[in-house]
């Protein structure tokens, strides 16, 4: 394929994640975006505990039981001649590490805000990651069909936390039972709120802000909105596409995802304004998306997406060039060659065999432990992309198998779950030490125990641990490192990629170790296998 053709295909791609605090409506919005793009025909209920259908992006059994997303989902669809790669992320804070890694694979993000609660703690943490990467953000303020906070207050809160200008593209008229719809500031018309409607009709709009029909129909709610619209027109700068791409402005939309209202406006804005795939920084050089040769990075590994086949899928963000099924690819970490023939694209649980993909696309490569998080695939060049984070765990539990005959299955399950990043698994250097699980949040332990039982047939016993933190350790002096390991043998462990870790019971213990071992580097974050800290 010519360079021009690759460039044209790259220009069609839009790759983004949806981020929010739990219960803000993220999974509902994901589903409705699929609905409006024509990727699904019927929207399932989001009340996962009570409904017989579940949101299309939540596939794990525990997600259906709890009604929360605890794993990232990847979905591809076409809309208005664009190929959209949508990454739905865990909303629960205990799974923020998975979300951070997903955010390294996208070019933009949609932030979902619950209009009743505003910006919440988990949203702030995710926004900090986006801001650090200057990721463009579109904002969808959800649940206007309920009694919510004043929209001007919400804008002020978003600006103070994001450090960027909010540019309203739509504005609500009323809220809760009096919610009448939104005024489109770009097209100078009001769109009437019709719950559950999937397609617009000609009678859905009233043209012009000063149209007497609006005042007659919505009375005081319109008068209040009219004043607010006049205020924001005076006080808000014009939308600047370059400022948006630089992460300095966020377009804001109001609506109700569960009622299909305001969703299409977000989808249209995403296609129109979100960036196409851009260059990616590797340690060796900057990789351009329209280069002729393929490169990609594994940002997520998921075991047992199809329990019947005990599969293991590496999710690869294509960074450059064109992928073709069966092509020879080199794994930079190991130097080994693979020829993936059963590569897939996703729409939640549905998979389609993939013949080709371009920069910005997310592809799934089934494999048996060959590919790890952070691995880079190329057509021969050795590359190493940066920025895929593993954070030092804050909670620890020991793990044993209830039935000793299932020990092998336990180790297999923990190895696979550790390699996919669902939990961090530490193997103590001291002989006879039980495996340790490290997590950011308590719910991770519950999910791992559930998955060990349902996916690997292992009843695991989780036990308290004396450890409260871990640090990965490195040194330029091999003798100093060996001495440190020998003198702290009871606290030394290896993680799932055999990176050396120091297990710690208190901050004071860490301070003493740092003072006594000045040649040892203690790291709170490991990027990925094989990378120098």
Order of alpha helices (4+ residues) and beta strands (2+ residues): alpha-beta-alpha-alpha-beta-beta-alpha-beta-alpha-beta-alpha-beta-beta-beta-beta-beta-alpha-alpha-beta-alpha-beta-beta-beta-beta-beta-beta-beta-beta-beta-beta-beta-beta-beta-beta-alpha-beta-beta-alpha-beta-beta-alpha-beta-beta-alpha-beta-beta
